Amino acid sequence: MKILVCARIQPDGEINPFDACAYELALSVPGAEVSLLSMGPLSSEAALLSLTRLGAKTAYLLTDSQFAGADTLATAYTLSLAVKKLAPDYVFCGRQTLVGDTGQTAIMLSQKTGFDLITNVMGLLDITDKQISCKTRESDSVKADSPALITVERINTLRFPSIRSKTGEVVTLSATDIGADIEKCGFSGSPTRVIETKENTSGRRKCVYIEPADLRGIISNALKRTRQPNFTEKSEKRIGKVIAVTAAVLDYAKSVSDNIIVFDEVNADVVISKIKAEKPDAVLFGSDYLSKRVSALVAARLDLGLCADCTALDTDGENLYMIRPALSGSVMAKIVSRVKPAMATVRTAVSSSDIVVTAGFGVADKLDTVRSFADSINATLGATRKAVDNGILPYDLQIGLTGKTVSPAVYIAIGVSGAVHHIAGMDKSGVIIAINPDKNAPIFDYADYGIISDFNNNFLEVKNELR
């Protein structure tokens, strides 16, 4: 069987971490003929050649000036032509890149190629040249018939090359080689445009430093208060009709429009029918896995622009401006769609817990104490990406740009440094408390209260007044 792995080469010359997991999963399939497919500048050739030492005999590099500036839809179109030309049994993709962080391209690619789709794969159960069976984040077993495309979570570590391994070859493909319509490629074929970028300073708070003994009172008072809605202020100008796919995105819709249609069926066919019937100016989806999948399928089928994981919306009365973190959360991008309706997924919380306690890599040796603390105050446990990457906690607990979003009444970060990609997943929480012995840790810039201290058994005394 032939497995084609989509591999994004990052600006630092390394393979995107999610794609690395997809590559490792493909290499683990006995007897599979594994190839790589990438789109990027010719400078990516060296990195791809190095990756062939791990097992792929051939890496195909889509490189052409016509491909530059592509958004997710234009990228999916270009990749789809190469996939059809190479005719694999399966395409393995990482769930998302760390550059765009959208998680859209692979889903759009499945739609453009007509391949069956399985998303959020956590493990491979069985694979033949006829059918694939996977464990996903939502199900213990999902099957798809060949040809199929799967998106892989960060579930493994890419192997190192053996001393005797040999390099394969890199085959470059231009727009002409794949028969591309250049009007659908690159910048000219992209319905979305980034019109402004700036440093991400959102979520910053004025931290008040407290002692561990003050913690119980802070938490108790926070649980009694009503939290503010976690969406942007209303735009002075308003756009026309907006479709809100589920009530979870209603507040975002209200921030830009007074003419809103809400329905709860997150289904691609239903959404497409609604769009054709209502002819809205914008369509908004949540950031849960189903909504992200459906929104990307709809965008691919209707050739619409889709902006992912927006944290704010704005309008000039004509255009919808979609604001989202990018480059691992280090910058905020302002994006507009050249076509209507504009489509976006907006950051909606997936946790309804009153309290979330997140363990960072800094408390790797105190995890049992952190668990006891979380249990004692009836809190849900979370994890940072570094804690997950180092195998300290499972991936389904990860909070942040490449994990899940939470907005509890109280968020307690223990041993968390405060990287921007983590902040993006928790900065809408009601009250944020940071516990870290490093007084210069960035997490304190995003906390309401800070405790400069190692985490120890003394914190377990908080439970006496909270239970």
KOLTI-908269 format. One record per residue (C-alpha): x, y, z; residue in three letters. Coordinates in steps of 0.25 Angstrom, whole numbers, padded with zeros to 4 digits, always signed. Layout:
BEGIN
XYZAla
...
//
This chain:
BEGIN
+0000+0000+0000Met
+0004+0014-0003Lys
+0004+0025+0008Ile
+0007+0039+0005Leu
+0010+0048+0017Val
+0008+0063+0016Cys
+0020+0070+0023Ala
+0021+0085+0025Arg
+0036+0090+0027Ile
+0036+0101+0037Gln
+0044+0114+0035Pro
+0054+0108+0045Asp
+0056+0096+0035Gly
+0050+0086+0044Glu
+0037+0078+0040Ile
+0025+0082+0047Asn
+0023+0074+0060Pro
+0009+0069+0056Phe
+0014+0065+0043Asp
+0026+0058+0049Ala
+0016+0049+0057Cys
+0008+0046+0044Ala
+0021+0042+0038Tyr
+0025+0033+0049Glu
+0011+0027+0049Leu
+0013+0024+0034Ala
+0027+0018+0036Leu
+0021+0008+0046Ser
+0012+0002+0036Val
+0018-0011+0032Pro
+0021-0012+0017Gly
+0016+0001+0014Ala
+0022+0010+0003Glu
+0024+0023+0009Val
+0026+0036+0002Ser
+0026+0051+0006Leu
+0019+0063+0000Leu
+0022+0077+0004Ser
+0019+0091-0002Met
+0029+0102+0000Gly
+0041+0109-0005Pro
+0053+0102-0012Leu
+0061+0103+0001Ser
+0052+0093+0007Ser
+0059+0082-0001Glu
+0070+0080+0008Ala
+0061+0077+0020Ala
+0052+0068+0012Leu
+0065+0060+0007Leu
+0069+0058+0021Ser
+0055+0053+0025Leu
+0056+0042+0014Thr
+0067+0036+0022Arg
+0056+0031+0032Leu
+0049+0022+0022Gly
+0042+0030+0011Ala
+0049+0027-0003Lys
+0043+0040-0009Thr
+0039+0054-0005Ala
+0031+0062-0014Tyr
+0033+0077-0013Leu
+0023+0086-0019Leu
+0031+0099-0022Thr
+0027+0110-0031Asp
+0026+0125-0030Ser
+0011+0124-0033Gln
+0009+0116-0020Phe
+0014+0127-0011Ala
+0004+0134-0002Gly
-0006+0123-0001Ala
-0017+0122+0010Asp
-0022+0109+0014Thr
-0032+0108+0003Leu
-0022+0111-0008Ala
-0012+0101-0001Thr
-0022+0090-0001Ala
-0025+0092-0016Tyr
-0010+0091-0020Thr
-0008+0079-0011Leu
-0020+0072-0016Ser
-0014+0072-0030Leu
-0002+0066-0026Ala
-0009+0055-0018Val
-0018+0052-0030Lys
-0005+0051-0038Lys
+0002+0042-0028Leu
-0010+0033-0025Ala
-0007+0028-0011Pro
-0016+0019-0004Asp
-0015+0028+0009Tyr
-0011+0042+0012Val
-0006+0044+0026Phe
-0005+0059+0031Cys
-0002+0065+0044Gly
-0015+0071+0051Arg
-0009+0086+0049Gln
+0004+0094+0047Thr
+0010+0103+0057Leu
+0011+0114+0047Val
-0004+0116+0043Gly
-0010+0108+0055Asp
-0023+0106+0047Thr
-0025+0091+0046Gly
-0032+0094+0033Gln
-0023+0090+0021Thr
-0024+0075+0023Ala
-0039+0075+0024Ile
-0040+0083+0012Met
-0031+0074+0005Leu
-0039+0062+0007Ser
-0051+0070+0001Gln
-0043+0074-0011Lys
-0038+0060-0014Thr
-0051+0052-0010Gly
-0044+0044+0000Phe
-0051+0038+0013Asp
-0047+0046+0025Leu
-0043+0042+0040Ile
-0039+0054+0048Thr
-0031+0055+0062Asn
-0025+0041+0061Val
-0019+0036+0074Met
-0014+0023+0069Gly
-0015+0013+0058Leu
-0023+0000+0060Leu
-0023-0007+0047Asp
-0019-0003+0033Ile
-0020-0011+0019Thr
-0020-0006+0005Asp
-0035-0006+0006Lys
-0038+0000+0020Gln
-0032+0008+0031Ile
-0037+0007+0046Ser
-0033+0018+0056Cys
-0035+0022+0070Lys
-0038+0037+0071Thr
-0040+0047+0082Arg
-0055+0045+0081Glu
-0056+0030+0078Ser
-0049+0017+0081Asp
-0051+0012+0067Ser
-0054+0020+0054Val
-0052+0013+0040Lys
-0051+0019+0026Ala
-0049+0012+0013Asp
-0037+0014+0004Ser
-0034+0024-0002Pro
-0035+0032+0012Ala
-0028+0044+0019Leu
-0025+0044+0033Ile
-0021+0056+0042Thr
-0011+0051+0054Val
-0010+0057+0067Glu
+0004+0058+0075Arg
+0004+0044+0079Ile
+0018+0039+0077Asn
+0033+0044+0074Thr
+0039+0043+0061Leu
+0050+0033+0060Arg
+0065+0037+0057Phe
+0072+0031+0045Pro
+0081+0019+0046Ser
+0096+0020+0044Ile
+0094+0012+0031Arg
+0082+0019+0026Ser
+0082+0025+0012Lys
+0076+0037+0006Thr
+0065+0036-0004Gly
+0061+0047-0015Glu
+0054+0060-0015Val
+0045+0062-0027Val
+0041+0076-0030Thr
+0027+0079-0036Leu
+0023+0092-0042Ser
+0009+0098-0045Ala
+0011+0093-0059Thr
+0015+0079-0054Asp
+0002+0077-0047Ile
-0007+0084-0057Gly
-0011+0095-0047Ala
-0020+0107-0050Asp
-0011+0118-0045Ile
-0023+0126-0042Glu
-0027+0116-0031Lys
-0012+0116-0026Cys
-0004+0125-0016Gly
-0008+0139-0013Phe
-0017+0141-0025Ser
-0025+0128-0022Gly
-0027+0131-0007Ser
-0040+0137-0002Pro
-0034+0142+0011Thr
-0025+0153+0013Arg
-0016+0157+0025Val
-0017+0172+0025Ile
-0010+0175+0038Glu
-0001+0168+0049Thr
+0004+0173+0062Lys
+0010+0167+0075Glu
+0000+0159+0083Asn
-0002+0167+0096Thr
-0016+0162+0099Ser
-0020+0155+0112Gly
-0010+0164+0120Arg
-0015+0167+0134Arg
-0010+0174+0146Lys
-0004+0164+0156Cys
-0006+0165+0171Val
+0004+0157+0179Tyr
-0002+0149+0190Ile
+0003+0139+0201Glu
-0002+0124+0200Pro
-0010+0127+0212Ala
-0019+0137+0204Asp
-0022+0126+0193Leu
-0034+0120+0200Arg
-0041+0134+0201Gly
-0038+0138+0187Ile
-0044+0125+0181Ile
-0056+0126+0189Ser
-0059+0140+0185Asn
-0056+0137+0171Ala
-0066+0126+0171Leu
-0077+0135+0176Lys
-0075+0145+0165Arg
-0082+0145+0152Thr
-0072+0144+0140Arg
-0072+0154+0129Gln
-0075+0149+0115Pro
-0062+0145+0108Asn
-0064+0153+0095Phe
-0060+0166+0089Thr
-0067+0179+0091Glu
-0078+0182+0081Lys
-0074+0188+0068Ser
-0080+0202+0065Glu
-0083+0199+0051Lys
-0091+0186+0048Arg
-0091+0176+0036Ile
-0103+0170+0030Gly
-0108+0155+0033Lys
-0100+0146+0041Val
-0102+0131+0042Ile
-0098+0126+0056Ala
-0095+0111+0056Val
-0100+0107+0070Thr
-0103+0117+0081Ala
-0088+0116+0086Ala
-0084+0126+0076Val
-0096+0136+0078Leu
-0088+0146+0087Asp
-0078+0147+0075Tyr
-0089+0149+0065Ala
-0096+0160+0074Lys
-0082+0168+0074Ser
-0083+0171+0059Val
-0098+0169+0055Ser
-0112+0171+0059Asp
-0118+0161+0049Asn
-0114+0147+0054Ile
-0119+0133+0050Ile
-0116+0122+0060Val
-0117+0108+0058Phe
-0111+0096+0065Asp
-0109+0085+0054Glu
-0094+0084+0052Val
-0095+0077+0038Asn
-0088+0081+0025Ala
-0100+0079+0016Asp
-0109+0086+0026Val
-0100+0098+0027Val
-0098+0099+0012Ile
-0113+0098+0009Ser
-0115+0109+0020Lys
-0104+0118+0013Ile
-0110+0116-0001Lys
-0124+0120+0005Ala
-0121+0131+0014Glu
-0109+0138+0006Lys
-0102+0143+0019Pro
-0091+0153+0020Asp
-0084+0144+0030Ala
-0084+0130+0036Val
-0078+0127+0050Leu
-0075+0113+0056Phe
-0069+0109+0070Gly
-0055+0104+0072Ser
-0059+0090+0076Asp
-0054+0078+0067Tyr
-0067+0076+0060Leu
-0069+0090+0057Ser
-0055+0092+0052Lys
-0057+0080+0043Arg
-0070+0084+0037Val
-0066+0098+0035Ser
-0054+0094+0027Ala
-0062+0084+0019Leu
-0072+0095+0016Val
-0061+0105+0012Ala
-0055+0095+0002Ala
-0068+0091-0004Arg
-0072+0105-0006Leu
-0058+0111-0009Asp
-0060+0121+0003Leu
-0050+0127+0011Gly
-0049+0122+0026Leu
-0042+0128+0037Cys
-0039+0119+0049Ala
-0039+0122+0064Asp
-0043+0136+0064Cys
-0042+0143+0078Thr
-0049+0156+0073Ala
-0058+0161+0062Leu
-0059+0175+0056Asp
-0066+0182+0044Thr
-0067+0194+0036Asp
-0081+0192+0032Gly
-0077+0185+0019Glu
-0066+0175+0023Asn
-0064+0165+0034Leu
-0050+0167+0041Tyr
-0046+0154+0048Met
-0035+0155+0058Ile
-0027+0143+0062Arg
-0014+0139+0069Pro
-0003+0133+0059Ala
+0011+0129+0059Leu
+0009+0121+0072Ser
+0001+0132+0078Gly
+0013+0142+0077Ser
+0005+0152+0068Val
-0009+0156+0065Met
-0014+0156+0051Ala
-0025+0164+0045Lys
-0032+0156+0033Ile
-0042+0159+0023Val
-0049+0150+0013Ser
-0050+0155-0002Arg
-0062+0147-0004Val
-0076+0146+0004Lys
-0080+0140+0013Pro
-0068+0142+0021Ala
-0066+0129+0030Met
-0059+0128+0043Ala
-0058+0119+0055Thr
-0057+0126+0068Val
-0050+0122+0081Arg
-0061+0116+0090Thr
-0058+0109+0103Ala
-0059+0094+0104Val
-0058+0093+0119Ser
-0070+0097+0128Ser
-0062+0094+0141Ser
-0063+0104+0152Asp
-0048+0102+0154Ile
-0036+0098+0146Val
-0023+0094+0151Val
-0012+0093+0141Thr
+0001+0086+0143Ala
+0014+0092+0136Gly
+0027+0085+0133Phe
+0032+0092+0146Gly
+0024+0083+0155Val
+0028+0070+0148Ala
+0033+0064+0161Asp
+0021+0069+0169Lys
+0010+0063+0160Leu
+0004+0055+0171Asp
+0003+0067+0180Thr
-0003+0075+0169Val
-0014+0064+0166Arg
-0017+0064+0181Ser
-0019+0079+0181Phe
-0028+0079+0169Ala
-0036+0068+0175Asp
-0037+0075+0188Ser
-0044+0087+0182Ile
-0052+0079+0172Asn
-0044+0085+0160Ala
-0041+0079+0146Thr
-0027+0076+0143Leu
-0020+0083+0131Gly
-0006+0082+0125Ala
+0004+0091+0117Thr
+0009+0086+0104Arg
+0023+0084+0110Lys
+0017+0075+0121Ala
+0010+0067+0110Val
+0022+0067+0101Asp
+0031+0061+0112Asn
+0021+0050+0115Gly
+0017+0056+0129Ile
+0002+0057+0126Leu
-0007+0052+0114Pro
-0010+0060+0102Tyr
-0025+0061+0105Asp
-0022+0070+0116Leu
-0013+0080+0108Gln
-0018+0095+0109Ile
-0014+0105+0099Gly
-0013+0108+0084Leu
-0010+0093+0080Thr
-0019+0088+0091Gly
-0033+0092+0096Lys
-0038+0105+0101Thr
-0044+0107+0115Val
-0051+0119+0122Ser
-0054+0114+0137Pro
-0057+0124+0148Ala
-0044+0121+0154Val
-0031+0117+0146Tyr
-0019+0113+0155Ile
-0006+0111+0147Ala
+0005+0103+0155Ile
+0019+0103+0150Gly
+0014+0109+0137Val
+0024+0118+0130Ser
+0014+0126+0122Gly
+0017+0123+0107Ala
+0008+0131+0098Val
+0002+0118+0092His
-0002+0114+0105His
-0008+0127+0109Ile
-0017+0127+0096Ala
-0025+0115+0102Gly
-0028+0121+0116Met
-0027+0136+0116Asp
-0043+0137+0116Lys
-0043+0131+0130Ser
-0050+0138+0141Gly
-0039+0139+0151Val
-0025+0135+0148Ile
-0016+0131+0159Ile
-0001+0127+0156Ala
+0008+0119+0166Ile
+0023+0120+0161Asn
+0036+0121+0169Pro
+0042+0130+0157Asp
+0037+0144+0160Lys
+0041+0147+0145Asn
+0032+0136+0139Ala
+0023+0142+0128Pro
+0011+0136+0134Ile
+0010+0147+0144Phe
+0007+0157+0133Asp
-0006+0149+0130Tyr
-0010+0147+0145Ala
-0019+0154+0154Asp
-0012+0148+0166Tyr
+0002+0142+0167Gly
+0009+0134+0178Ile
+0024+0134+0177Ile
+0027+0120+0183Ser
+0030+0106+0181Asp
+0017+0097+0181Phe
+0017+0088+0193Asn
+0007+0081+0202Asn
+0004+0094+0210Asn
-0005+0098+0198Phe
-0014+0086+0201Leu
-0019+0093+0213Glu
-0028+0102+0204Val
-0038+0090+0203Lys
-0043+0093+0217Asn
-0051+0105+0213Glu
-0055+0101+0199Leu
-0062+0088+0201Arg
//
